[in-house]
Amino acid sequence: MPVDSVDSVSAEGFARASLAVLDRIAVSARDEVRQAAELIADCVRSGGVVQAFGTGHSQAVVLEVAGRAGGLVPTNRLSIADLVLYGGDDPTVLDDPLLERRSGVAARLYDLAAPQAGDLFVIVSNSGVNNVIVDMALHAKDQGHRVLAVTSLAHTRAVPASHPSGRKLADIADVVLDNAAPRGDALLGLPGGGAVCALSTLTGVMLVQMAVAEAAARLLATGERPPVYVSANVPGGFEGNLELEKRYSGRIRRTAS
């Protein structure tokens, strides 16, 4: 639930409330983070790619998974915009406000990504009920992939399923990381109703970085060096990243010519 206090609606109030949630999930999510880390480490060991997908503001968390300094090299960011970027659709298709609810969109995005056996799907959605999100999770599972979800259990349990299957992202995933965001995401309650300051990006980033750190630890424990990006803005970083990317040529979109 949002924090309900006029005094809490301030920079300090948000900092206190959000840090309290981060401190809580750092402990409460340990088991799920370990399970998520095992999925990620298994994917890397097998030469797989982490395929990360989200819509709306969940794409901010997807950006933490795929293609950033300190992050894993074998990662792809999937997006509804791929219909235009890789699928050749007219850009006006993205103007459709109901595109996330259209059947067949997720399957098309999956085909455009061309994942291989052993790839892991990380699907991020605060509500976990949008059709394209559920469709992607179901399609990935049908194709034999493991699915790691980052979602708000408080929100998803408080709203009805909208997918024809009656299922939500959390019902499908092999492992669920609960971002602990309240229903509606905003953290600070306003007088007379409503709330301000979304939480899910902060907590989602925390959870995926914890999982990546734990996956790196597991790889190191078995004598494997995690394939991670170095900032391209440090000497030798760009060149070193290119060498690492060669291992996954044709598998990750950043290497496409």
C-alpha positions, 0 to 999 in steps of 0.5 A, a space after each residue: 500500500 502507498 505510504 499515507 501521510 501528508 508529511 511523507 510527500 517530499 523528497 525526503 519522504 520518498 527517499 525514506 520510504 523507497 530505501 526501506 523497501 529496498 532494504 526489505 527486499 534485499 533480505 526477503 528476496 534472497 531465495 528468489 534471487 538465488 533461483 534467478 541467478 541459477 537460471 542466468 548462470 545456466 544460460 551463460 554456461 550453455 552459451 545461451 542469450 538472455 532475452 529481456 522483454 518489457 513494455 512501457 516503463 518496464 523497459 527501464 528495467 530491461 535496459 539494466 539487463 541488456 547491453 550496459 556496462 557491468 552487465 552480461 554480454 549475451 543479452 538482447 533487449 526485445 521491444 514492441 518497437 522491434 516490429 518497426 526496427 526489425 520487422 519492417 512495419 510502418 512506424 504508424 503501427 506503434 501509434 495503436 494504443 491497444 497494440 499491447 493487447 493484440 494477439 499475435 504480437 508476442 509470437 512475431 516479436 519472438 520470431 524476430 528475435 530468433 532465440 535458440 534453445 538454452 536462451 533465457 527469457 526475462 520478462 518485466 511487467 509491474 502488473 503482469 497482466 498485459 496480453 503481450 506480456 502473458 503471450 510472450 511468457 506462454 510462447 517462450 515456455 511453449 518453445 522450451 525456454 525458462 522464464 524469469 519474471 520481475 513483477 509486483 505481486 501486490 499489484 498482480 494479485 489485486 487486479 483481474 487477469 485480462 489474457 484469454 487464458 486467465 493467467 498472469 505473468 507470475 503464474 507462468 514464470 519459473 522464477 518470480 522476483 517480486 518488486 514489492 511495488 504497491 498496487 498502482 506502483 506509486 508509493 506516496 499517498 496524496 490527500 484525498 486519494 491517488 499517489 505519487 512517485 513510482 517505485 517499481 523501476 528502483 526495486 526492479 533494477 535492484 533485483 536484476 542487479 542482485 541476480 546478475 551479481 549472484 550469477 557472476 559469483 556462481 560462474 566464478 565458483 566454477 572457474 568461469 569468468 563472467 562475460 561482462 561489458 566494460 564501459 566503452 568510455 574507459 581506455 580499451 573498453 570498446 575494443 575489449 567489448 568487441 572481442 567478447 561480442 565475437 563469441 555471440 556473433 549473430 546472436 545478439 543484436 548489437 553485433 548485427 551489421 
